[in-house]
Amino acid sequence: MRILVVDDAEDSRDIAEAMLLAAGYADVRTASSASEAYRFLTIGAPATDEPCPVDLVLLDILMPEIDGIEACARVRKEARYADVPIIMVTSLDDMDSLANAFVAGASDYITKPLNRVELLARVRSALKLNSELSRRRARERELLQFMSTWGDRRASNWIDKTTGLFVGEVAEAYLVAATHFSSDCETSVIALSIDRLDAVRSTRGDMAVAGIMARVARAVRATAANVGVVAAAYRDGVIVLVVPELPSKAAVQLGEALRASVSKLRLSNPEAISASHVTASVAVVTGMVSGGIDSVHLLTRALSAVPKVVAAGGNRVVPEYA
């Protein structure tokens, strides 16, 4: 991770740099003024396709000529720095300036004298959040690009009318085209099935099933809102989530959150066995992938595993590792 420390006080710059280097952040640059930071960041230069030179900026508020608040606002005007975390550094007796700093676009703040534990905690938090946002945007771009080249199918055919999720075929086609998946990262596929849904259809009809699936889909979207996923629904009521770069433990935790969110709906289901309300069975399959075929294998494993979870009594999460 590349970090820029901007502070007119040499001692403060050195202390911040030393703390960051000791914590393992090997690429730490420093600037003694906003003007020097502008030059390093090429603020005002013509737009290029070059990546941002930094992943995070530590910016002192009190500096001569151009203070940190003005510098923060100027950096934020550049589109390529719109999402780069900017942590303001301020003294305890200048807390009033923080309101203006956040208006200017600051992400967080830390006070002087710097505390090593606090500094590293703020830096790690900001970098983690920025990394998650970057991954989500990359996945959104990948999906949009895939959709734009997915034959001449009408867009209305991509959406399941009952749940509002993609149809299952979209998840399959996305996985087949997923040559961009990193070969050194785990990918997870989560399959969720409503327990005893066929029994509900037999006794209460298709309208009751559609109502249950619509409510469950909303719960799934809300639970997975902070994770970059492709969510799709099959006609038999199975909902599938494809989550690139999600390791097994985190995928199981997400699967449990999904199961719990369905249970909390407390939708009436007289046909249920393990509870008096609608419950869900979840199969989680995680594995390393090197191409679209491997990813589709994860999907087929998850789809074949979830009926077994239902048959075993349902209302549980069962993980597998491919």
JONOR-V901780 format. One record per residue. N is the residue number from 0. OMEGA is omega in radians with two decimals (none if undefined). D_FIRST is the distance of its C-alpha to the first C-alpha in Angstrom with 2 decimals. Layout:
n = <N N>
omega = <OMEGA OMEGA>
d_first = <D_FIRST D_FIRST>
This chain:
n = <0 1 2 3 4 5 6 7 8 9 10 11 12 13 14 15 16 17 18 19 20 21 22 23 24 25 26 27 28 29 30 31 32 33 34 35 36 37 38 39 40 41 42 43 44 45 46 47 48 49 50 51 52 53 54 55 56 57 58 59 60 61 62 63 64 65 66 67 68 69 70 71 72 73 74 75 76 77 78 79 80 81 82 83 84 85 86 87 88 89 90 91 92 93 94 95 96 97 98 99 100 101 102 103 104 105 106 107 108 109 110 111 112 113 114 115 116 117 118 119 120 121 122 123 124 125 126 127 128 129 130 131 132 133 134 135 136 137 138 139 140 141 142 143 144 145 146 147 148 149 150 151 152 153 154 155 156 157 158 159 160 161 162 163 164 165 166 167 168 169 170 171 172 173 174 175 176 177 178 179 180 181 182 183 184 185 186 187 188 189 190 191 192 193 194 195 196 197 198 199 200 201 202 203 204 205 206 207 208 209 210 211 212 213 214 215 216 217 218 219 220 221 222 223 224 225 226 227 228 229 230 231 232 233 234 235 236 237 238 239 240 241 242 243 244 245 246 247 248 249 250 251 252 253 254 255 256 257 258 259 260 261 262 263 264 265 266 267 268 269 270 271 272 273 274 275 276 277 278 279 280 281 282 283 284 285 286 287 288 289 290 291 292 293 294 295 296 297 298 299 300 301 302 303 304 305 306 307 308 309 310 311 312 313 314 315 316 317 318 319 320 321>
omega = <-3.08 -3.05 3.08 3.09 -3.11 -3.11 -3.14 3.14 -3.07 -3.14 -3.13 3.10 -3.09 -3.13 3.14 -3.14 -3.12 3.13 -3.11 3.12 -3.14 -3.14 3.08 3.07 -2.97 -3.06 -3.14 3.09 3.12 3.07 -3.07 -3.14 3.09 -3.14 3.10 3.09 3.10 -3.11 3.14 -3.12 -3.09 3.09 3.13 3.13 3.10 -3.12 3.11 3.08 -3.13 3.12 3.11 -3.13 3.14 3.06 -3.13 3.11 2.96 -2.95 3.11 -3.14 -3.05 3.08 3.14 3.13 3.11 -3.10 -3.06 -3.13 3.10 3.13 3.13 -3.14 -3.12 3.12 -3.12 3.13 3.12 -3.06 -3.08 3.11 -3.07 -3.06 3.12 -3.14 3.07 3.13 3.13 3.10 -3.06 3.08 -3.10 -3.09 3.11 -3.09 -3.13 -3.12 -3.05 3.14 3.11 3.14 3.13 3.04 -3.13 3.08 3.12 3.14 -3.06 3.10 3.04 -3.06 3.01 -0.12 -3.05 3.01 -3.02 -3.10 -3.13 -3.14 -3.09 3.11 3.13 -3.13 -3.14 -3.13 -3.12 -3.13 3.13 3.13 -3.13 3.12 3.12 3.12 3.14 3.13 -3.13 -3.14 3.12 3.13 3.10 3.11 3.13 -3.12 3.13 3.11 3.10 -3.12 -3.09 -3.12 -3.05 3.05 -3.10 3.12 3.13 -3.10 -3.12 3.13 -3.12 -3.01 3.04 -3.01 -3.10 -3.03 -3.04 3.09 3.02 3.00 -3.05 -3.12 3.11 3.10 3.14 -3.13 3.11 -3.13 3.12 -3.11 -2.96 3.08 -3.12 -3.13 -3.13 -3.09 -3.13 3.12 3.09 3.03 -3.11 3.00 -3.13 3.11 -3.11 3.13 3.09 -3.12 3.04 -3.12 3.10 3.12 3.08 3.14 -3.10 -3.05 -3.03 3.04 -3.09 -3.13 3.12 3.11 3.14 3.12 3.11 -3.09 3.13 -3.14 -3.14 3.14 3.10 3.11 3.12 3.14 -3.12 -3.10 -3.08 -3.04 -3.07 -3.14 3.13 -3.06 2.90 -3.11 -3.09 -3.12 3.04 -3.06 3.13 3.07 3.10 3.06 -3.09 3.04 3.08 -3.04 3.08 3.03 3.07 -3.10 -3.00 -3.07 3.14 3.13 3.10 3.10 3.09 3.10 3.11 3.10 3.10 3.11 -3.13 -3.13 3.08 -3.14 -3.10 3.10 3.14 3.08 -3.07 3.06 -3.14 -3.12 -3.09 -3.14 -3.04 -3.14 -3.14 -3.10 -3.13 3.09 -3.10 3.01 -3.05 3.02 -3.14 3.13 -3.10 3.11 3.05 -3.12 3.09 3.12 -3.06 -3.11 3.11 -3.12 3.10 3.08 3.09 -3.13 -3.12 3.08 -3.12 -3.12 3.13 -3.11 -3.01 3.07 3.11 3.10 3.11 -3.11 -3.13 3.11 3.06 3.13 3.12 3.11 3.14 3.14 3.01 3.05 -3.07 none>
d_first = <0.00 3.81 6.46 10.14 12.95 16.32 19.41 22.81 23.48 22.42 22.75 20.47 17.74 18.22 18.29 15.07 13.30 15.16 14.36 10.58 11.05 13.67 11.61 9.46 6.40 7.66 6.53 8.38 11.09 14.23 17.11 20.56 21.71 21.10 22.72 20.35 17.37 19.35 19.77 16.15 15.41 18.77 20.24 23.70 23.33 24.70 22.60 21.10 19.47 16.48 13.07 11.48 10.04 7.62 6.08 8.02 11.06 13.15 16.58 19.82 22.84 25.58 25.34 28.31 29.15 26.36 25.27 22.03 23.76 24.93 21.61 19.91 22.72 22.50 18.82 19.57 22.49 20.34 20.02 16.62 15.24 17.42 14.87 11.84 12.03 13.94 14.90 18.15 19.29 23.06 25.98 28.19 31.08 29.36 28.46 30.66 28.15 25.66 27.77 27.52 23.76 23.38 25.91 23.83 20.89 18.94 17.03 17.70 18.91 19.22 22.23 23.08 23.62 20.15 20.38 17.75 18.12 18.10 15.10 12.88 14.65 14.09 10.34 10.13 12.77 11.38 8.07 10.55 13.05 11.14 10.20 13.90 15.19 13.57 15.09 18.32 18.69 18.18 20.86 23.08 22.96 23.79 26.66 28.01 27.99 29.74 32.26 33.06 34.10 35.84 39.36 41.77 41.85 42.43 39.55 41.97 42.24 38.55 38.93 40.93 43.40 43.79 40.19 38.43 35.88 35.55 38.35 37.59 38.00 34.96 32.75 34.50 34.11 30.41 29.93 32.10 29.99 26.67 25.88 22.29 21.59 19.08 21.28 19.05 18.76 21.71 23.55 26.04 29.29 31.12 34.83 36.77 40.56 42.99 45.43 49.06 48.40 51.31 53.60 52.62 53.38 56.75 57.87 56.31 55.63 52.86 52.43 51.54 48.98 47.45 47.24 45.46 42.95 42.19 41.50 39.41 37.30 36.57 35.53 33.24 31.57 31.14 29.73 27.20 26.28 22.72 22.02 21.73 25.05 28.02 31.10 34.55 38.08 40.85 44.51 45.30 43.10 40.05 36.69 33.74 30.02 27.64 24.07 21.65 18.85 20.64 21.54 25.11 24.95 23.22 25.66 28.60 27.57 27.45 30.78 32.29 31.20 32.88 35.99 36.23 35.87 38.81 40.87 40.33 41.94 45.23 46.76 50.27 50.93 54.30 53.57 50.60 51.07 48.34 48.52 50.67 47.99 45.68 43.15 40.66 39.85 36.31 35.29 31.65 30.93 27.58 26.92 24.87 25.71 25.78 27.73 29.82 32.67 30.62 29.37 32.98 34.02 31.83 33.58 37.03 36.37 35.41 38.42 40.78 39.48 39.89 43.74 43.90 42.07 44.59 47.47 46.41 46.96 43.91 41.83 39.19 35.86 36.03 32.96 33.14 30.83 31.62>
